[in-house]
Amino acid sequence: MLLELKDINKSYFQGKQEMPVLKNVNFSVEEGEYVAIMGPSGPENQH
């Protein structure tokens, strides 16, 4: 295994409200595999 991530969590806040976007995510990449992480981009997404 080349890369392994376990129990990843990420939240953003909109005002005082917490917005979870990742909850207990597990992810692994084996040697020779390709990975792309895609999503919206722009100034409001850079935290």
C-alpha positions in Angstrom: 0.0 0.0 0.0 1.4 3.4 -1.0 -1.0 5.7 1.0 -3.7 5.0 3.6 -6.0 7.6 5.3 -8.3 6.6 8.2 -11.2 8.3 9.9 -10.9 11.6 8.0 -13.3 14.3 9.1 -13.8 17.8 7.7 -16.4 20.5 8.6 -17.0 24.1 7.5 -18.9 26.8 9.3 -21.6 28.9 7.7 -22.0 31.6 10.4 -22.4 29.6 13.6 -23.7 26.4 12.0 -21.2 23.6 11.4 -21.5 21.8 8.1 -19.8 18.4 8.0 -18.6 17.4 4.6 -16.5 14.4 5.4 -17.3 12.0 8.2 -15.1 9.0 9.1 -13.8 8.6 5.5 -11.2 5.8 4.9 -9.2 5.8 1.7 -6.2 3.8 0.4 -4.1 4.0 -2.8 -2.1 1.1 -4.0 1.1 1.4 -6.0 0.4 2.1 -9.7 -3.1 3.5 -9.1 -4.1 7.0 -10.1 -6.2 9.3 -8.0 -8.0 12.5 -8.7 -9.7 14.7 -6.1 -12.3 16.9 -7.7 -14.7 19.5 -6.4 -15.7 23.2 -6.7 -13.0 25.8 -6.6 -13.0 29.5 -6.0 -12.3 32.0 -3.3 -15.1 30.9 -1.0 -13.8 27.3 -1.0 -10.3 28.2 0.1 -10.2 27.7 3.9 
